[in-house]
Amino acid sequence: MSGSTPAGSSRAVGADGDRDEPRSSRRVVDPETSVFRRGTRTDQADDDHDDRRSNAFVTTLKFVYRHSTALVPASFLWVLCSLPLVTVGPASLGVYAVVLSLRETGRVDRERVVETVRTNLVPATLLGFLPVTFVAIASLYVLTGLASGLVGTALTAVALYAGLYVGVLLIPTFVSMAGGVEPRTALRESYVWLAGSPVTGLQLLLVTAALLVATVGLSVGFLLLFAGVTATYHVEVIVRTTAEEVEALPSFATR
């Protein structure tokens, strides 16, 4: 499969039954093979299907081991591209697109990844900068001493909470966008999903924080592992949730 498009789109069918590529984009979705609509991966043999019954993190480690030659460079590029901070959104979207491509085809479809980032460059940039802004505000309050007092403490707590909440909200949003869902739809559905799955959202936050601490402790591990492992885990959890709860993310619901 070459890629994904938002739910509801379709490919043209010629008189001879052959499917033609759409003129505007090469990214198409086959409801029967889409990793989201099946809730599983298409690049593994039948004997690997037991991974779905394993812990999500164990499955993630197996996937990272199998595709380390693609995920390590992706992690390194994510760090480089995220240095300006304002680009952390598009960089993250690109890593999610890499993971989805690996899950669906077993290889990185570079054209799909580039097209995904290019198409969603502006919304991904704006969305990705939101949690950075809120956390920066909270940090500024602490560093300047404004966090003292009831009002200052409350504003700091609100800014920090907003940054963490938006950060978790962007996980399913970016995964959806990487799968071809239009940004507004992805954000709306992700908000509903997070409101209905707060425990899963907290799990994503805690595991992401743990991975950050662990890879930073390994020094070079942050450069080569953090983004790839984290994005893989995020996608694994989102796919499992979608497979178990049909209405969790409507655009990805099993049909």
C-alpha angles and dihedrals in degrees: 000000000000098000147299139280133192117288114272096038121113142186124251115255118212127216091263092054095252118135117235126209113252114253096232099049142006091218110105135162130223108200090209096056105027109123090225096049092049096038091222142075127273100200100070135081122252093259089062093061089091086076088080089067092050128090110284092239093050090051089048093054091050091050093048090050092051093047102031093124089064101033097049093058089043090054092049092049090049091057093048094046092046096055094095087055092215088076096054090100098057090039091054092045089054092053091050089050089052092052093048091049091052092048094049102040107010091242139068113266097207094187091055093048093049092045092049093052094042094050094048099034098118100042092042090051093049094044094044092053094054099078090042089055095049094046090047090054091051091048091049091054091052096045095047094045093245089123090076118100129034097285095044092048091048093050091047092050092048093049092048093047091048091051093050093043094050090045091056092042090056092058097074089032094059092040088054092046090049087053091055103265117144111255097243092049091045092051094046095048092044091053090053090045093051092047089054096040107041092149092055089047091052089048091054091049096048095045091047090052091048092050090049093052093044096049094043087053088056090053101204087037090076091057095047106030117021102080096039096047094042095048091047091052092047092051091046092054094045092049092048091049092049092049092051099039112043093194096043094098107006095200089059098038117134112257 
